[in-house]
Amino acid sequence: MQQITLLAHDWGGAIGVGAAVAVFVPWMPTPASREAGRIWFTYWFATWICLGIFALVAAVLIYALLKFRVKEGDLSDGPPVHGHTTLEIVWTAVPFVLVTAISIVSAIVLAKDGNAGSNPLIVKVTGEQFSWQFTYPNGQTFGQLRMPINRHVKLEITSNDVIHSFWVPQMGQKQDAVPGQTNPLVITPDRLGTYPVICTELCGLGHSLMRSEAIVMSTADYASWYKSSAAPPPATGGGGGGGSAAGATIFKTTGTCGACHTFAPAGTSGKVGPDLDHLKAAAAKAGQPLEAYIKQSIENPDAYITPGYAKGVMSGSCCKQLSPDQVDQLVQYLGQNTK
Ligand code: CUA
């Protein structure tokens, strides 16, 4: 009997630990959008139902172990069991009610999470190896996603090359970025802050680096940012001149170079590719004149790889979409403003 009691204790302990791990470990990040809040609710709704059923089954199991243990020396069969109609009706009806409840909650959440309301902010999202670009209604494109708090934002997600997948963990939902197709995703941010944008579809060498930021701003901050974002980029210090200003625009908008590269004059801090603030030293290391080195690095990025970086990462369409004139302006801008 002591052995049986021990067994029951072990079961009880294991069940307690299992339930504590399920409930008290913070498995999910704190939600930062209404959609995520609903998904979290659904998750816990289903989890608590499962915990209740698990506790019930475990309790019956432990009771049966203790109560119906075979007596020492008793080698006979137990009494035959011929079913129990009431029990069968109960264990069919209860799961039916629970599963139906989960279905109804899920259907409501799914419908609400896909509803962008009548006046959403529409942002076009383009994935490409290996960066994200966000284009706003004023036509400006950025390497980061900025959203005003408490407004429906409808992302229209596509890709320039292979399949990527857009995901902000704190906002709950994922959506594939597929070439030639536009997939919607609705986000209604309800917590200020900066959250990671992650690519969750293996898309090539730079997949793990294909990250950006989703910044949730107050309505006033967003409005002033949006207003200033429509203005032409300020003339950069140092070089100046028409070519350089045009180059700055290409850097920030057409090529979205800052999504991958840090460059202080443009105020960008991408970490996918090498830092562009010290190109003179890099050109010297590669044994080339500065402008020739920059041009080669844009047109044929694998010709010389900065130590610590991998070949094939800068293979996206970001640079291929630039005309020869635009490449020259970009080279001039970088050459004049790097150290
Ligand atoms: Cu894009 Cu992984």
Residues whose N, C-alpha, C, O or C-beta is under 5 A from the ligand:
A	BS01	CUA	I163 H164 C199 T200 E201 L202 C203 H207 M210
